[in-house]
Amino acid sequence: MAQQYDWQVRNSMKTNLEQINKYCPLTTRPDDLDRCKSVSANIRKQVDRVEPQNRSIAEFKKVAEYLVKVEKKIPEWEKMLTNDAEAKKQHELMSEEYKNKIRAQGIIGSIWGMKSDPKKRIELLPELLLKDVEKAKAMEKDFLEPCKAGKYATARTFSKDTAWDHPKNACDVAMNWRTYFKAYVERVLESVRTETARTIVYHLKRLEEKGELYEFDIPRLAKTAEVVAEFVTKYTAICAEFGIPLAADYFNNVIEAAKPYADTLKKAGTVQRWDSKASFSNDGVSSAFKKVLGDAKLSVKKIGLTHADYSITKNGLGIPLYKIRSGFIMVKADGESFCRIYYLTARAEYEGGRKGYTKPSANFDRKNEGFTVSKCK
C-alpha cells in the first residue's frame, strides 16, 4: 500500500464529511435513502483504509464519528420507509373505498346543496323528498360510523369541480344531514306558500287585463280551499319526518289570494275579445278545428282564420313538405257563462305527385291549452 500523507487524509475526509452531511442528515430521514446508504458504504471503505498514524487527524475523527451515527440510523430509516410504504398503501385502499362509496351516494351532493346553496331549486313534490330521506338514511348507515371514527379524514378527493365529495364536507353531511334537510323542507313549505299565492295574483291580473286563463289553473282558482287541504295532506309525512309543525291554516294566504277570482272571471266574460283580423275561412281547416274541439267537449261558436292562404314550407330543392293555416275559435264549455277563444293551427302534409296534400288536422289538449275569456257573440 502506498504511503498516506496527512494532507491527503485531511482533504479526502473533508470532502467525505460534506457528502455524508448532504445525503445522510441526522436530523431527518434522507430523501434518497439508497443514495445515503451508497455514500456511507463508500466512506466506510475509505475510513477503514486510513493508516493508524493518521487516525488522530481531526477531519478523520469527525467523519468516523458521524459515520457511526449514520450506520446506526440506517436500519431505523429503513423501517420508517417500510412503514410509510405500508401506510401509503393503506391510505390508497381507504381512498379507493371512499371514492366508491361517494360515487354511490349522490344524495350527499343533494344535501350539500341544501346546506350551501340558498338558491338551490326547490323540489315541490313531497314524494320525491321522502325518497331522498330514504336515500339519506341509507347513506348514513354507510358513512356515519367511519366519519365519526375519522376514517376518511385524509382520503383523496377525486373531483376538482365539486365541493360535496371532499371528505370533510361528505362527513359533515353524513353527521348533520337531518339538520340541513329539515331547513330545506322549511324552505320548501315557505316557497309553496308564497309562490302559490304570488302565481295566483299574477294569473288574476292577466285574467283581468287580457282575459288569459289556462284550464289547469281553474281548479286552483275556483276550489282553492280544496287545493290547500291537499297541500297539508301531501306535506304532512315529510314534516313529521323532521318534527316540523304544519298547521291546518298554514296555506290560508293562498285562499285569500284567490278570493277575487269569481268576480274577476265574471267581469272578463263581459268583454268582447275576438280578433278582428280573424276574418278568413276554409272548410277543411274549420272541419279540423271542429273535430278536435268537439272531442274535447267544447261547442264551436265561431271560427276565423288569420290569413287568406296557407303558409307552405319547402325543402332545399323547393319541394313542399307541409302547409299550415292558423286561426281563432270561439267555443262554449258546459256550465260557463262566458266563451273561450283558442288559437289553433291546422297542418296538411305533402304526399307528393298527384296525391297532393293530406286533409288538414290539428292538435288540441284542453288541459294544457291557454285561452282568452270573452263575451259570446
C-alpha positions, 0 to 999 in steps of 0.5 A: 500500500502506498504511503498516506500523507496527512494532507491527503487524509485531511482533504479526502475526509473533508470532502467525505464529511460534506457528502455524508452531511448532504445525503445522510442528515441526522436530523431527518430521514434522507430523501434518497435513502439508497443514495445515503446508504451508497455514500456511507458504504463508500466512506466506510471503505475509505475510513477503514483504509486510513493508516493508524498514524493518521487516525488522530487527524481531526477531519478523520475523527469527525467523519468516523464519528458521524459515520457511526451515527449514520450506520446506526440510523440506517436500519431505523430509516429503513423501517420508517420507509417500510412503514410509510410504504405500508401506510401509503398503501393503506391510505390508497385502499381507504381512498379507493373505498371512499371514492366508491362509496361517494360515487354511490351516494349522490344524495350527499351532493343533494344535501350539500346543496341544501346546506350551501346553496340558498338558491338551490331549486326547490323540489315541490313534490313531497314524494320525491323528498321522502325518497331522498330521506330514504336515500339519506338514511341509507347513506348514513348507515354507510358513512356515519360510523367511519366519519365519526371514527375519522376514517376518511379524514385524509382520503383523496378527493377525486373531483376538482369541480365539486365541493360535496365529495371532499371528505370533510364536507361528505362527513359533515353531511353524513353527521348533520344531514337531518339538520340541513334537510329539515331547513330545506323542507322549511324552505320548501313549505315557505316557497309553496306558500308564497309562490302559490299565492304570488302565481295566483295574483299574477294569473288574476291580473292577466285574467283581468287585463287580457282575459288569459286563463289556462284550464289547469289553473281553474281548479286552483282558482275556483276550489282553492280551499280544496287545493290547500287541504291537499297541500297539508295532506301531501306535506304532512309525512315529510314534516313529521319526518323532521318534527316540523309543525304544519298547521291546518291554516298554514296555506290560508294566504293562498285562499285569500289570494284567490278570493277575487277570482269569481268576480274577476272571471265574471267581469272578463266574460263581459268583454268582447275579445275576438280578433278582428283580423280573424276574418278568413275561412276554409272548410277543411281547416274549420272541419279540423278545428271542429273535430278536435274541439268537439272531442274535447267537449267544447261547442264551436261558436265561431271560427276565423282564420288569420290569413287568406292562404296557407303558409307552405314550407319547402325543402332545399330543392323547393319541394313542399313538405307541409302547409299550415293555416292558423286561426281563432275559435270561439267555443262554449264549455258546459256550465260557463257563462262566458266563451273561450277563444283558442288559437289553433293551427291546422297542418296538411302534409305533402304526399307528393305527385298527384296525391297532393296534400293530406286533409288538414288536422290539428292538435288540441289538449284542453288541459294544457291549452291557454285561452282568452275569456270573452263575451259570446257573440 
